[in-house]
Amino acid sequence: MLSKLRRRWEELKIDLVFDLRGSNETQAISHFLEKRCSLGESFVFTPLAPFNLAKLFYCRNFAVDNPFFENFTIKARFEEVPN
């Protein structure tokens, strides 16, 4: 029981911001995330150091903002899939 509890604390939750993206890149990123969110699919992601190991993550929700022409911001939360 203790090892399960310890493992829960080790699962990563990462808030990502993809800032200053053009419309083509925004469309590609949002399409990828939309498909994974709607189907509940996980995907492989490698965070930056010190957590730089390829792991399975899922994204429950994300948001796209367009404050200026051809200047998009995508905010997403990636959560590690528990083992």
N, C-alpha and C positions, 0 to 999 in steps of 0.2 A: 504494500500500500504506500509506503513512504517513497519508494522509487518512482511510482506513478505520479505522486504529488510533485516530487522533485523535477520530473520530466516536464510536467505542465508548466513549471516556471521557466524552463529553458526554451520553450517554443517562442520563436521570434515573431514579433509584430512590427512591421516596418511601414511608416508613412512616407510615401514617395511623392515628389512633385516633379513633373516634366514641364519645365517652364520654357517660354519663348519658342514654341514649336509652330511650324507652318501647317497649312491645312492638310497637305498630303500625309505628313508624319502623324498629325493628330488623328486623322481618319484611320490610319493603320493601327495605331496604339489603341484607340477606342474600339475599333472592330475586334481586335484580339481580346481585350478585356470584356467587352459585351458578350461575346460568345462564351467565354469562360464563366462569367458571372451567371448568365442565364441557365447554363447547363450544370453549374456547380463543379466544373472540371478544375483539377489542379494542373500546375505547370511547373517546369523546372526554372528556378531563378537563382542566380549567384549574387548575394549581397556584397557590398564593399567590406574591406578588412575592418575589424578583426573577425567577421563572420563569413569570410569569403569561401564558403563551401557550397557547391550546387545542392539545393534542397528543393523539396516539393512545397509549393505555396498555392494558396487560393486567394482570390480577390472577391469579397462580397459586394463591394460597391466602389464606385469611382465617380468623379465629377469633372466636367469639361467647362472651362470658362474662356470667353473670348472678349477680353477688355478692349482690344484694338484690332484693326484689320490685319489679318495674317499673323496674329500673335496670340497663340492659344496656350492655356495652362491646363494640365491634367493632374488631378490629385487622386491618389489611390492608396488603399491600405492593403498590404500583402501580409497574410498570416500563414505561418508554417503549418503544414499538415502534420498532425500528431502521428507518431509511429504506432 
